[in-house]
């Protein structure tokens, strides 16, 4: 079974060698490593060429114009020939044995369509968090329902998952949009018959200062709220997405909608009345309970009221 590892490359010469070397160190896996240079203006292209010339497993592709992360990933998907595909961002890296151990799981269980494995997230040196996915088959028979049941939608990462490549037929990342994973991964999970979780290996995700997730422009916030709204509507079709989970999700997105309004953006979230009693009696933070009360009190104007408060506080 061949694994295609797609690595988009743009202005990462300080991190690229560590990333690619961590992948090529997986000597026990039949793989192709696709380096997609998105017209990087620094020395990243030369590093890509070096790896392609010194290791037959590496393919170097240079795009004709800069198109962003999604476009680079899509270019990699078009070129991939592996039975399975995974994504690694060029400023991240994987722990030794990650692909060897997880491809062994897949080879022993070829019915698996998606295998999700642990991720260690570094938040710009401030703090770190390890995420270990856990399988949950208590609700529903489909991969999507099981994913919803374990709240996998809060971790819509593409990079800590190995996919059967045929799942991507007809699906591509949205170009020129931020938070492309939130727009895309739920669609892929919906096509899967079986999604499993593994405790093997680690994907090291580096959320660096200056990254998209650390900026708050109107465009970034617009795309985030749009992606979350699309995801919320998709989740609500699943019988495993409880009313309480829906309320919690909605109230969380209200914060981002308020931030978007503060930047002069438009109101995207529809009004949705949450059920107070389950939230007030549930194991939720006080802040969420207060938001639930205010949401029902102010109705469709809640996010605007919250935005006004944030402007005063700033």
TIDO-187195 format. One record per residue (C-alpha): x, y, z; residue in three letters. Coordinates in steps of 0.001 Angstrom, whole numbers, plus 500000, padded with zeros to 6 digits. Example, Ala and Ser with C-alpha at 12.3 -4.5 7.8 and 13.67 -1.06 7.14 Angstrom:
2
<r><X>512300</X><Y>495500</Y><Z>507800</Z><type>ala</type></r>
<r><X>513670</X><Y>498940</Y><Z>507140</Z><type>ser</type></r>
This chain:
314
<r><X>500000</X><Y>500000</Y><Z>500000</Z><type>unk</type></r>
<r><X>501524</X><Y>503280</Y><Z>498883</Z><type>unk</type></r>
<r><X>501168</X><Y>506511</Y><Z>500861</Z><type>unk</type></r>
<r><X>501255</X><Y>509919</Y><Z>499185</Z><type>unk</type></r>
<r><X>502493</X><Y>512636</Y><Z>501560</Z><type>unk</type></r>
<r><X>501569</X><Y>516104</Y><Z>500305</Z><type>unk</type></r>
<r><X>503635</X><Y>519019</Y><Z>501649</Z><type>unk</type></r>
<r><X>502737</X><Y>522563</Y><Z>500482</Z><type>unk</type></r>
<r><X>505741</X><Y>524887</Y><Z>500561</Z><type>unk</type></r>
<r><X>505769</X><Y>528667</Y><Z>500935</Z><type>unk</type></r>
<r><X>508336</X><Y>530849</Y><Z>502773</Z><type>unk</type></r>
<r><X>509423</X><Y>528077</Y><Z>505152</Z><type>unk</type></r>
<r><X>513150</X><Y>527712</Y><Z>504515</Z><type>unk</type></r>
<r><X>513809</X><Y>527838</Y><Z>508282</Z><type>unk</type></r>
<r><X>511591</X><Y>524808</Y><Z>508951</Z><type>unk</type></r>
<r><X>511407</X><Y>522823</Y><Z>505719</Z><type>unk</type></r>
<r><X>514415</X><Y>520534</Y><Z>506194</Z><type>unk</type></r>
<r><X>513199</X><Y>519328</Y><Z>509590</Z><type>unk</type></r>
<r><X>509750</X><Y>518690</Y><Z>508159</Z><type>unk</type></r>
<r><X>510862</X><Y>516707</Y><Z>505108</Z><type>unk</type></r>
<r><X>513543</X><Y>514768</Y><Z>506983</Z><type>unk</type></r>
<r><X>510978</X><Y>513672</Y><Z>509569</Z><type>unk</type></r>
<r><X>508830</X><Y>512239</Y><Z>506764</Z><type>unk</type></r>
<r><X>511658</X><Y>510627</Y><Z>504803</Z><type>unk</type></r>
<r><X>512839</X><Y>508984</Y><Z>508018</Z><type>unk</type></r>
<r><X>509841</X><Y>506632</Y><Z>507723</Z><type>unk</type></r>
<r><X>511934</X><Y>504093</Y><Z>505803</Z><type>unk</type></r>
<r><X>509544</X><Y>501196</Y><Z>506351</Z><type>unk</type></r>
<r><X>506713</X><Y>502757</Y><Z>504335</Z><type>unk</type></r>
<r><X>506203</X><Y>502681</Y><Z>500581</Z><type>unk</type></r>
<r><X>505639</X><Y>506352</Y><Z>499921</Z><type>unk</type></r>
<r><X>505924</X><Y>509303</Y><Z>497632</Z><type>unk</type></r>
<r><X>506586</X><Y>512738</Y><Z>499105</Z><type>unk</type></r>
<r><X>505092</X><Y>515521</Y><Z>496990</Z><type>unk</type></r>
<r><X>506638</X><Y>518937</Y><Z>497650</Z><type>unk</type></r>
<r><X>504450</X><Y>521644</Y><Z>496119</Z><type>unk</type></r>
<r><X>506288</X><Y>524965</Y><Z>495848</Z><type>unk</type></r>
<r><X>503659</X><Y>527717</Y><Z>495807</Z><type>unk</type></r>
<r><X>506077</X><Y>530215</Y><Z>494180</Z><type>unk</type></r>
<r><X>507976</X><Y>530707</Y><Z>497426</Z><type>unk</type></r>
<r><X>510245</X><Y>533795</Y><Z>497197</Z><type>unk</type></r>
<r><X>512853</X><Y>532489</Y><Z>499664</Z><type>unk</type></r>
<r><X>515237</X><Y>529530</Y><Z>499517</Z><type>unk</type></r>
<r><X>512526</X><Y>526918</Y><Z>499966</Z><type>unk</type></r>
<r><X>512565</X><Y>525946</Y><Z>496286</Z><type>unk</type></r>
<r><X>516278</X><Y>525121</Y><Z>496387</Z><type>unk</type></r>
<r><X>515712</X><Y>522919</Y><Z>499436</Z><type>unk</type></r>
<r><X>512904</X><Y>521117</Y><Z>497595</Z><type>unk</type></r>
<r><X>515135</X><Y>520518</Y><Z>494566</Z><type>unk</type></r>
<r><X>517872</X><Y>519137</Y><Z>496807</Z><type>unk</type></r>
<r><X>515531</X><Y>516566</Y><Z>498326</Z><type>unk</type></r>
<r><X>514108</X><Y>515619</Y><Z>494918</Z><type>unk</type></r>
<r><X>517588</X><Y>515095</Y><Z>493469</Z><type>unk</type></r>
<r><X>518839</X><Y>513054</Y><Z>496426</Z><type>unk</type></r>
<r><X>515819</X><Y>510833</Y><Z>497150</Z><type>unk</type></r>
<r><X>513757</X><Y>509042</Y><Z>494493</Z><type>unk</type></r>
<r><X>510695</X><Y>509116</Y><Z>496748</Z><type>unk</type></r>
<r><X>510453</X><Y>512911</Y><Z>496455</Z><type>unk</type></r>
<r><X>508544</X><Y>514722</Y><Z>493708</Z><type>unk</type></r>
<r><X>509095</X><Y>518460</Y><Z>493362</Z><type>unk</type></r>
<r><X>506292</X><Y>520491</Y><Z>491789</Z><type>unk</type></r>
<r><X>506435</X><Y>524260</Y><Z>491358</Z><type>unk</type></r>
<r><X>503188</X><Y>526092</Y><Z>490690</Z><type>unk</type></r>
<r><X>503058</X><Y>528807</Y><Z>488031</Z><type>unk</type></r>
<r><X>501520</X><Y>531305</Y><Z>490427</Z><type>unk</type></r>
<r><X>500974</X><Y>531692</Y><Z>494146</Z><type>unk</type></r>
<r><X>497550</X><Y>530336</Y><Z>495048</Z><type>unk</type></r>
<r><X>497725</X><Y>529716</Y><Z>498777</Z><type>unk</type></r>
<r><X>497677</X><Y>526592</Y><Z>500922</Z><type>unk</type></r>
<r><X>494508</X><Y>525116</Y><Z>499412</Z><type>unk</type></r>
<r><X>495734</X><Y>525495</Y><Z>495844</Z><type>unk</type></r>
<r><X>499055</X><Y>523856</Y><Z>496730</Z><type>unk</type></r>
<r><X>497318</X><Y>520930</Y><Z>498422</Z><type>unk</type></r>
<r><X>494994</X><Y>520547</Y><Z>495448</Z><type>unk</type></r>
<r><X>498001</X><Y>520446</Y><Z>493123</Z><type>unk</type></r>
<r><X>499425</X><Y>517668</Y><Z>495277</Z><type>unk</type></r>
<r><X>496148</X><Y>515743</Y><Z>495176</Z><type>unk</type></r>
<r><X>496100</X><Y>515908</Y><Z>491381</Z><type>unk</type></r>
<r><X>499625</X><Y>514462</Y><Z>491246</Z><type>unk</type></r>
<r><X>499203</X><Y>511802</Y><Z>493948</Z><type>unk</type></r>
<r><X>499206</X><Y>508135</Y><Z>492905</Z><type>unk</type></r>
<r><X>499241</X><Y>506449</Y><Z>496320</Z><type>unk</type></r>
<r><X>496465</X><Y>504243</Y><Z>497658</Z><type>unk</type></r>
<r><X>496375</X><Y>506552</Y><Z>500678</Z><type>unk</type></r>
<r><X>497082</X><Y>510241</Y><Z>501107</Z><type>unk</type></r>
<r><X>498047</X><Y>512456</Y><Z>504028</Z><type>unk</type></r>
<r><X>499032</X><Y>516092</Y><Z>504468</Z><type>unk</type></r>
<r><X>501956</X><Y>517634</Y><Z>506337</Z><type>unk</type></r>
<r><X>502365</X><Y>521408</Y><Z>506592</Z><type>unk</type></r>
<r><X>505925</X><Y>522457</Y><Z>505852</Z><type>unk</type></r>
<r><X>506579</X><Y>524093</Y><Z>509231</Z><type>unk</type></r>
<r><X>505370</X><Y>520993</Y><Z>511104</Z><type>unk</type></r>
<r><X>506891</X><Y>517519</Y><Z>511487</Z><type>unk</type></r>
<r><X>506059</X><Y>513966</Y><Z>512543</Z><type>unk</type></r>
<r><X>507526</X><Y>511804</Y><Z>515298</Z><type>unk</type></r>
<r><X>509680</X><Y>508816</Y><Z>514272</Z><type>unk</type></r>
<r><X>507560</X><Y>505799</Y><Z>513419</Z><type>unk</type></r>
<r><X>504351</X><Y>507765</Y><Z>512870</Z><type>unk</type></r>
<r><X>503667</X><Y>506586</Y><Z>509323</Z><type>unk</type></r>
<r><X>505316</X><Y>503178</Y><Z>509783</Z><type>unk</type></r>
<r><X>503085</X><Y>502295</Y><Z>512730</Z><type>unk</type></r>
<r><X>499871</X><Y>503763</Y><Z>511355</Z><type>unk</type></r>
<r><X>500261</X><Y>502265</Y><Z>507887</Z><type>unk</type></r>
<r><X>500782</X><Y>498918</Y><Z>509642</Z><type>unk</type></r>
<r><X>497388</X><Y>499432</Y><Z>511307</Z><type>unk</type></r>
<r><X>495823</X><Y>500119</Y><Z>507914</Z><type>unk</type></r>
<r><X>497493</X><Y>497129</Y><Z>506264</Z><type>unk</type></r>
<r><X>496099</X><Y>494901</Y><Z>509024</Z><type>unk</type></r>
<r><X>492668</X><Y>496530</Y><Z>508642</Z><type>unk</type></r>
<r><X>492257</X><Y>497506</Y><Z>504970</Z><type>unk</type></r>
<r><X>488581</X><Y>498341</Y><Z>505508</Z><type>unk</type></r>
<r><X>489647</X><Y>501557</Y><Z>507286</Z><type>unk</type></r>
<r><X>488937</X><Y>504613</Y><Z>505124</Z><type>unk</type></r>
<r><X>490354</X><Y>507256</Y><Z>507489</Z><type>unk</type></r>
<r><X>492806</X><Y>506747</Y><Z>510341</Z><type>unk</type></r>
<r><X>493252</X><Y>509621</Y><Z>512791</Z><type>unk</type></r>
<r><X>496303</X><Y>509685</Y><Z>515055</Z><type>unk</type></r>
<r><X>497621</X><Y>511869</Y><Z>517930</Z><type>unk</type></r>
<r><X>498606</X><Y>515490</Y><Z>517497</Z><type>unk</type></r>
<r><X>500755</X><Y>517733</Y><Z>519653</Z><type>unk</type></r>
<r><X>499922</X><Y>521414</Y><Z>519180</Z><type>unk</type></r>
<r><X>502468</X><Y>524131</Y><Z>519985</Z><type>unk</type></r>
<r><X>500895</X><Y>527550</Y><Z>520433</Z><type>unk</type></r>
<r><X>503732</X><Y>529894</Y><Z>519496</Z><type>unk</type></r>
<r><X>505880</X><Y>528810</Y><Z>522427</Z><type>unk</type></r>
<r><X>503281</X><Y>529932</Y><Z>524967</Z><type>unk</type></r>
<r><X>501796</X><Y>526527</Y><Z>525696</Z><type>unk</type></r>
<r><X>501321</X><Y>523096</Y><Z>524221</Z><type>unk</type></r>
<r><X>498498</X><Y>520596</Y><Z>524098</Z><type>unk</type></r>
<r><X>498393</X><Y>516915</Y><Z>523165</Z><type>unk</type></r>
<r><X>495300</X><Y>515583</Y><Z>521442</Z><type>unk</type></r>
<r><X>494728</X><Y>511831</Y><Z>521335</Z><type>unk</type></r>
<r><X>491596</X><Y>510876</Y><Z>519355</Z><type>unk</type></r>
<r><X>489326</X><Y>508233</Y><Z>520864</Z><type>unk</type></r>
<r><X>486926</X><Y>506055</Y><Z>518904</Z><type>unk</type></r>
<r><X>483236</X><Y>506203</Y><Z>519818</Z><type>unk</type></r>
<r><X>480718</X><Y>503867</Y><Z>518206</Z><type>unk</type></r>
<r><X>477959</X><Y>504493</Y><Z>520754</Z><type>unk</type></r>
<r><X>475847</X><Y>506532</Y><Z>518348</Z><type>unk</type></r>
<r><X>475073</X><Y>505654</Y><Z>514767</Z><type>unk</type></r>
<r><X>476589</X><Y>503235</Y><Z>512311</Z><type>unk</type></r>
<r><X>478214</X><Y>505670</Y><Z>509880</Z><type>unk</type></r>
<r><X>481705</X><Y>507090</Y><Z>510144</Z><type>unk</type></r>
<r><X>480253</X><Y>510590</Y><Z>510174</Z><type>unk</type></r>
<r><X>477865</X><Y>509840</Y><Z>513054</Z><type>unk</type></r>
<r><X>480675</X><Y>508285</Y><Z>515104</Z><type>unk</type></r>
<r><X>482859</X><Y>511331</Y><Z>514376</Z><type>unk</type></r>
<r><X>480035</X><Y>513609</Y><Z>515511</Z><type>unk</type></r>
<r><X>479423</X><Y>511522</Y><Z>518632</Z><type>unk</type></r>
<r><X>483018</X><Y>511972</Y><Z>519807</Z><type>unk</type></r>
<r><X>482981</X><Y>515663</Y><Z>518844</Z><type>unk</type></r>
<r><X>485682</X><Y>515202</Y><Z>516252</Z><type>unk</type></r>
<r><X>484329</X><Y>518337</Y><Z>514572</Z><type>unk</type></r>
<r><X>486239</X><Y>520429</Y><Z>517107</Z><type>unk</type></r>
<r><X>489428</X><Y>518997</Y><Z>515539</Z><type>unk</type></r>
<r><X>488847</X><Y>519422</Y><Z>511815</Z><type>unk</type></r>
<r><X>492530</X><Y>518968</Y><Z>511020</Z><type>unk</type></r>
<r><X>493608</X><Y>517378</Y><Z>507751</Z><type>unk</type></r>
<r><X>497172</X><Y>516807</Y><Z>508896</Z><type>unk</type></r>
<r><X>496771</X><Y>514102</Y><Z>511558</Z><type>unk</type></r>
<r><X>494768</X><Y>511782</Y><Z>509338</Z><type>unk</type></r>
<r><X>495541</X><Y>509183</Y><Z>506680</Z><type>unk</type></r>
<r><X>492833</X><Y>508925</Y><Z>504000</Z><type>unk</type></r>
<r><X>492039</X><Y>506473</Y><Z>501249</Z><type>unk</type></r>
<r><X>492807</X><Y>508577</Y><Z>498210</Z><type>unk</type></r>
<r><X>489538</X><Y>507722</Y><Z>496463</Z><type>unk</type></r>
<r><X>487645</X><Y>509647</Y><Z>499170</Z><type>unk</type></r>
<r><X>488992</X><Y>512832</Y><Z>497589</Z><type>unk</type></r>
<r><X>487361</X><Y>512202</Y><Z>494221</Z><type>unk</type></r>
<r><X>485167</X><Y>515240</Y><Z>493625</Z><type>unk</type></r>
<r><X>486443</X><Y>517037</Y><Z>496745</Z><type>unk</type></r>
<r><X>489106</X><Y>519733</Y><Z>496847</Z><type>unk</type></r>
<r><X>490120</X><Y>522418</Y><Z>499329</Z><type>unk</type></r>
<r><X>488455</X><Y>525821</Y><Z>498706</Z><type>unk</type></r>
<r><X>491006</X><Y>528179</Y><Z>497194</Z><type>unk</type></r>
<r><X>491547</X><Y>531721</Y><Z>498452</Z><type>unk</type></r>
<r><X>489760</X><Y>530928</Y><Z>501713</Z><type>unk</type></r>
<r><X>491113</X><Y>530553</Y><Z>505218</Z><type>unk</type></r>
<r><X>490197</X><Y>527641</Y><Z>507529</Z><type>unk</type></r>
<r><X>490109</X><Y>525322</Y><Z>504544</Z><type>unk</type></r>
<r><X>490111</X><Y>522227</Y><Z>506767</Z><type>unk</type></r>
<r><X>486798</X><Y>523149</Y><Z>508411</Z><type>unk</type></r>
<r><X>485211</X><Y>523603</Y><Z>504983</Z><type>unk</type></r>
<r><X>486604</X><Y>520318</Y><Z>503664</Z><type>unk</type></r>
<r><X>487220</X><Y>517553</Y><Z>506213</Z><type>unk</type></r>
<r><X>483525</X><Y>517033</Y><Z>507164</Z><type>unk</type></r>
<r><X>482749</X><Y>516343</Y><Z>503490</Z><type>unk</type></r>
<r><X>485479</X><Y>513697</Y><Z>503332</Z><type>unk</type></r>
<r><X>484345</X><Y>512070</Y><Z>506586</Z><type>unk</type></r>
<r><X>480800</X><Y>511880</Y><Z>505194</Z><type>unk</type></r>
<r><X>482083</X><Y>509750</Y><Z>502299</Z><type>unk</type></r>
<r><X>483930</X><Y>507304</Y><Z>504568</Z><type>unk</type></r>
<r><X>482439</X><Y>503972</Y><Z>505600</Z><type>unk</type></r>
<r><X>484872</X><Y>503470</Y><Z>508493</Z><type>unk</type></r>
<r><X>486953</X><Y>506011</Y><Z>510407</Z><type>unk</type></r>
<r><X>489181</X><Y>504723</Y><Z>513189</Z><type>unk</type></r>
<r><X>491461</X><Y>506318</Y><Z>515778</Z><type>unk</type></r>
<r><X>495017</X><Y>505278</Y><Z>516557</Z><type>unk</type></r>
<r><X>497181</X><Y>506021</Y><Z>519568</Z><type>unk</type></r>
<r><X>500348</X><Y>505543</Y><Z>517526</Z><type>unk</type></r>
<r><X>502703</X><Y>508262</Y><Z>516354</Z><type>unk</type></r>
<r><X>502464</X><Y>512029</Y><Z>516792</Z><type>unk</type></r>
<r><X>501938</X><Y>514904</Y><Z>514393</Z><type>unk</type></r>
<r><X>503661</X><Y>518040</Y><Z>515730</Z><type>unk</type></r>
<r><X>501578</X><Y>521058</Y><Z>514737</Z><type>unk</type></r>
<r><X>503332</X><Y>524401</Y><Z>515221</Z><type>unk</type></r>
<r><X>500915</X><Y>527325</Y><Z>515538</Z><type>unk</type></r>
<r><X>503522</X><Y>530038</Y><Z>515078</Z><type>unk</type></r>
<r><X>503275</X><Y>533750</Y><Z>515804</Z><type>unk</type></r>
<r><X>502032</X><Y>535413</Y><Z>512639</Z><type>unk</type></r>
<r><X>500166</X><Y>532344</Y><Z>511411</Z><type>unk</type></r>
<r><X>496594</X><Y>532633</Y><Z>510104</Z><type>unk</type></r>
<r><X>495107</X><Y>531400</Y><Z>513371</Z><type>unk</type></r>
<r><X>496869</X><Y>534227</Y><Z>515193</Z><type>unk</type></r>
<r><X>495538</X><Y>537021</Y><Z>512988</Z><type>unk</type></r>
<r><X>492160</X><Y>538673</Y><Z>513277</Z><type>unk</type></r>
<r><X>491508</X><Y>540430</Y><Z>509986</Z><type>unk</type></r>
<r><X>487967</X><Y>540801</Y><Z>508697</Z><type>unk</type></r>
<r><X>488671</X><Y>538287</Y><Z>505889</Z><type>unk</type></r>
<r><X>490033</X><Y>535675</Y><Z>508332</Z><type>unk</type></r>
<r><X>487072</X><Y>536102</Y><Z>510681</Z><type>unk</type></r>
<r><X>484581</X><Y>536055</Y><Z>507799</Z><type>unk</type></r>
<r><X>485963</X><Y>532755</Y><Z>506516</Z><type>unk</type></r>
<r><X>486055</X><Y>531233</Y><Z>509991</Z><type>unk</type></r>
<r><X>482443</X><Y>532113</Y><Z>510805</Z><type>unk</type></r>
<r><X>481360</X><Y>530975</Y><Z>507326</Z><type>unk</type></r>
<r><X>483144</X><Y>527644</Y><Z>507754</Z><type>unk</type></r>
<r><X>481718</X><Y>527093</Y><Z>511229</Z><type>unk</type></r>
<r><X>478207</X><Y>527970</Y><Z>510067</Z><type>unk</type></r>
<r><X>478453</X><Y>525514</Y><Z>507160</Z><type>unk</type></r>
<r><X>479774</X><Y>522856</Y><Z>509557</Z><type>unk</type></r>
<r><X>476989</X><Y>523540</Y><Z>512082</Z><type>unk</type></r>
<r><X>474313</X><Y>523092</Y><Z>509419</Z><type>unk</type></r>
<r><X>475937</X><Y>519819</Y><Z>508341</Z><type>unk</type></r>
<r><X>476185</X><Y>518551</Y><Z>511932</Z><type>unk</type></r>
<r><X>472527</X><Y>519283</Y><Z>512629</Z><type>unk</type></r>
<r><X>471569</X><Y>516651</Y><Z>510043</Z><type>unk</type></r>
<r><X>473185</X><Y>513939</Y><Z>512187</Z><type>unk</type></r>
<r><X>471067</X><Y>512173</Y><Z>514809</Z><type>unk</type></r>
<r><X>474195</X><Y>512048</Y><Z>516983</Z><type>unk</type></r>
<r><X>474423</X><Y>515843</Y><Z>517212</Z><type>unk</type></r>
<r><X>472303</X><Y>516528</Y><Z>520281</Z><type>unk</type></r>
<r><X>470417</X><Y>519755</Y><Z>520912</Z><type>unk</type></r>
<r><X>472805</X><Y>520463</Y><Z>523774</Z><type>unk</type></r>
<r><X>475841</X><Y>520002</Y><Z>521503</Z><type>unk</type></r>
<r><X>474206</X><Y>522259</Y><Z>518922</Z><type>unk</type></r>
<r><X>473581</X><Y>524962</Y><Z>521525</Z><type>unk</type></r>
<r><X>477158</X><Y>524754</Y><Z>522809</Z><type>unk</type></r>
<r><X>478569</X><Y>524975</Y><Z>519282</Z><type>unk</type></r>
<r><X>476380</X><Y>527952</Y><Z>518369</Z><type>unk</type></r>
<r><X>477289</X><Y>529914</Y><Z>521499</Z><type>unk</type></r>
<r><X>480983</X><Y>529340</Y><Z>520837</Z><type>unk</type></r>
<r><X>480697</X><Y>530682</Y><Z>517280</Z><type>unk</type></r>
<r><X>478856</X><Y>533759</Y><Z>518607</Z><type>unk</type></r>
<r><X>482182</X><Y>535021</Y><Z>519971</Z><type>unk</type></r>
<r><X>483763</X><Y>534949</Y><Z>516519</Z><type>unk</type></r>
<r><X>480695</X><Y>536544</Y><Z>514963</Z><type>unk</type></r>
<r><X>480984</X><Y>539388</Y><Z>517465</Z><type>unk</type></r>
<r><X>484676</X><Y>539804</Y><Z>516584</Z><type>unk</type></r>
<r><X>483715</X><Y>539946</Y><Z>512910</Z><type>unk</type></r>
<r><X>481161</X><Y>542682</Y><Z>513629</Z><type>unk</type></r>
<r><X>483844</X><Y>544620</Y><Z>515522</Z><type>unk</type></r>
<r><X>485943</X><Y>544577</Y><Z>512335</Z><type>unk</type></r>
<r><X>483046</X><Y>545999</Y><Z>510342</Z><type>unk</type></r>
<r><X>482015</X><Y>542644</Y><Z>508905</Z><type>unk</type></r>
<r><X>478507</X><Y>541409</Y><Z>508249</Z><type>unk</type></r>
<r><X>476175</X><Y>539348</Y><Z>510397</Z><type>unk</type></r>
<r><X>476330</X><Y>535738</Y><Z>509169</Z><type>unk</type></r>
<r><X>474878</X><Y>533677</Y><Z>512008</Z><type>unk</type></r>
<r><X>471112</X><Y>533197</Y><Z>511952</Z><type>unk</type></r>
<r><X>469210</X><Y>533711</Y><Z>515185</Z><type>unk</type></r>
<r><X>468927</X><Y>530486</Y><Z>517134</Z><type>unk</type></r>
<r><X>467232</X><Y>530144</Y><Z>520502</Z><type>unk</type></r>
<r><X>469165</X><Y>527866</Y><Z>522852</Z><type>unk</type></r>
<r><X>467552</X><Y>525676</Y><Z>525500</Z><type>unk</type></r>
<r><X>468573</X><Y>527250</Y><Z>528804</Z><type>unk</type></r>
<r><X>467850</X><Y>524533</Y><Z>531358</Z><type>unk</type></r>
<r><X>470278</X><Y>521864</Y><Z>530038</Z><type>unk</type></r>
<r><X>473065</X><Y>524433</Y><Z>529749</Z><type>unk</type></r>
<r><X>472516</X><Y>526018</Y><Z>533158</Z><type>unk</type></r>
<r><X>472422</X><Y>522603</Y><Z>534850</Z><type>unk</type></r>
<r><X>475234</X><Y>521112</Y><Z>532763</Z><type>unk</type></r>
<r><X>479008</X><Y>520978</Y><Z>533366</Z><type>unk</type></r>
<r><X>479733</X><Y>524103</Y><Z>531364</Z><type>unk</type></r>
<r><X>481911</X><Y>527125</Y><Z>532222</Z><type>unk</type></r>
<r><X>480106</X><Y>530054</Y><Z>533825</Z><type>unk</type></r>
<r><X>480913</X><Y>532212</Y><Z>530805</Z><type>unk</type></r>
<r><X>478983</X><Y>529871</Y><Z>528497</Z><type>unk</type></r>
<r><X>475996</X><Y>529845</Y><Z>530841</Z><type>unk</type></r>
<r><X>475954</X><Y>533644</Y><Z>530939</Z><type>unk</type></r>
<r><X>476133</X><Y>533755</Y><Z>527134</Z><type>unk</type></r>
<r><X>473166</X><Y>531387</Y><Z>526910</Z><type>unk</type></r>
<r><X>471057</X><Y>533650</Y><Z>529132</Z><type>unk</type></r>
<r><X>472061</X><Y>536789</Y><Z>527224</Z><type>unk</type></r>
<r><X>471496</X><Y>535089</Y><Z>523869</Z><type>unk</type></r>
<r><X>467889</X><Y>534335</Y><Z>524738</Z><type>unk</type></r>
<r><X>467433</X><Y>537728</Y><Z>526375</Z><type>unk</type></r>
<r><X>468653</X><Y>539812</Y><Z>523431</Z><type>unk</type></r>
<r><X>467554</X><Y>537429</Y><Z>520671</Z><type>unk</type></r>
<r><X>468888</X><Y>538169</Y><Z>517196</Z><type>unk</type></r>
<r><X>470689</X><Y>541263</Y><Z>518532</Z><type>unk</type></r>
<r><X>472867</X><Y>539261</Y><Z>520942</Z><type>unk</type></r>
<r><X>475987</X><Y>539211</Y><Z>518754</Z><type>unk</type></r>
<r><X>475663</X><Y>542958</Y><Z>518124</Z><type>unk</type></r>
<r><X>475373</X><Y>543617</Y><Z>521865</Z><type>unk</type></r>
<r><X>478437</X><Y>541436</Y><Z>522461</Z><type>unk</type></r>
<r><X>480330</X><Y>543285</Y><Z>519729</Z><type>unk</type></r>
<r><X>479490</X><Y>546639</Y><Z>521344</Z><type>unk</type></r>
<r><X>480819</X><Y>545361</Y><Z>524660</Z><type>unk</type></r>
<r><X>484038</X><Y>544161</Y><Z>523037</Z><type>unk</type></r>
<r><X>484561</X><Y>547548</Y><Z>521371</Z><type>unk</type></r>
<r><X>484195</X><Y>549313</Y><Z>524721</Z><type>unk</type></r>
<r><X>486603</X><Y>546873</Y><Z>526382</Z><type>unk</type></r>
<r><X>489178</X><Y>547354</Y><Z>523648</Z><type>unk</type></r>
